[in-house]
């Protein structure tokens, strides 16, 4: 969805590639990584237009882009 692989996401977020893989494998289960690592990954994904949903429809989606 963000157009980057685990290696790129890990480098941009400053976390190990294995951490990214572990987060993805957990799916809808709770993450076990530290809050700081989760937030670092979230910031990188949000900068790429990913929106995290926690209100009645858990998951992620691409944010709507406003027309100029």
Steps between C-alpha positions, in 0.01 A plus 500: 500500500784740580712377212804396702651174612591392854862607458411854389235541769739372766776740392266800488348415838835412659395146595629156405353333192405201719287732715306610192444137399385408850255789509352400165468132592297579813217636285202590717665364816650752741855609421774401739761754387575796723275805467792712375565263209132479413472879496812535283353262241161671517656843437677376187182334369285804580746719306434270201123559527398201713223564753464275805140424601394421855139605503262222406695382197851401610763492231670742264405690186650760270405854590295692248707745306349843462472638151688824433 
